[in-house]
Amino acid sequence: MRSIEISLPFDGLVRMFASFSVRTRIVVLTLIPVAGFVANGLTFTAGEGDVGRAFGTVTHSTALADASRDFKSAVASMRNRQRLQREP
């Protein structure tokens, strides 16, 4: 039975990293988490902006709902006054 080498696709990558100096490999391995933290920070900042805009939309919608309720109440009040004036 023939064994399949799993590392075959990674041979080129391994050879490329083997050609780097130890100092370069350490720098690359050090920069990987830094890049991850930067990406996480950018995502957090973008998400924070989206949440802020969502709260602004809710505030605007609440104000609009309040104005609509006040308008409906004023129209109902005017109708009631009109009915009372028409009655003898």
Secondary structure, 3 states (H helix, E strand, C coil): CCCCCCCHHHHHHHHHHHHCCHHHHHHHHHHHHHHHHHHHHHHHHHHHHHHHHHHHHHHHHHHHHHHHHHHHHHHHHHHHHHHHHHCC
